[in-house]
């Protein structure tokens, strides 16, 4: 995936997201795992500029027994509360709770198409630009580590692959995206899929 880093700035990203026309991704067998309509949720894709290079900020979730997403690399986010008026408010609230960054320090640039996950969450990715540096404070009950990965590294096709995975209670295998190890962290699954969607949005007019 080829990115022209000279073109990438908040205004460019905002325009790319506004003009994006992509179908939502719905996990083919989500109804086999959780009954009922998808539960709304949102994540923030935190974009920072560190040492002159664009990077994405990630968290690694704390290991919690019985938690399906325990220990995984993710974006800040979670299920929608009744107090959240929309996905943006949802993403900003979760970001403040999980890594201590207030909404006033984040400029929302737009949204990507939603995804319905294997756990039957309807996740809306919200893109936000954070002025850097910022003081980060991990909520230890949910977040074990906060780290960033350069956008250029993520855009390198040699740094990710697709593997087939057969899930419990599934009648067939499904493609799952895995990135190579970065600083001891493994980015895969839904978060990896969101990353590729974001990169696709940026590259559609920047080649």
C-alpha angles and dihedrals in degrees: 000000000000119000127186099216092191090067096048115103133126094272092050092048092048090052093047092051093046091052096043116117111186134145118245117254116240118187104241097230103030091124090061092062106038126020124222134035119325114274114237119245138155140205131198120231097209111208118196135173111224122179090346095307129105115241137174120232119227139179131214110219122234116257107257122174112245095014110128092209096040115144094005128135110248147149118262108273149093146173121334120260125213088249092059109097094195142348091280092057088045093053094044093049093049091047091053092047096046105038104013099245114141122224089244089067094054128076111202111223100180145284139277126223114284126255129212107215133209087259089056099250119144099219122194114196112216119196117220132178114219120198108236137257101041133165108248125198118189118215096229096208090063108016126055099174142005118207142149137230124204114252091226091057092049091049093054106104089211090067099065139046140180122241130183115243129186112209127207112272089016122125094207143024121262133206113257125189118230126184122206118263113283119190090336094309129118117212112195146132123027094354091052089049091052090050091054091048090053092048090048090053090052096045098047092090103014102075 
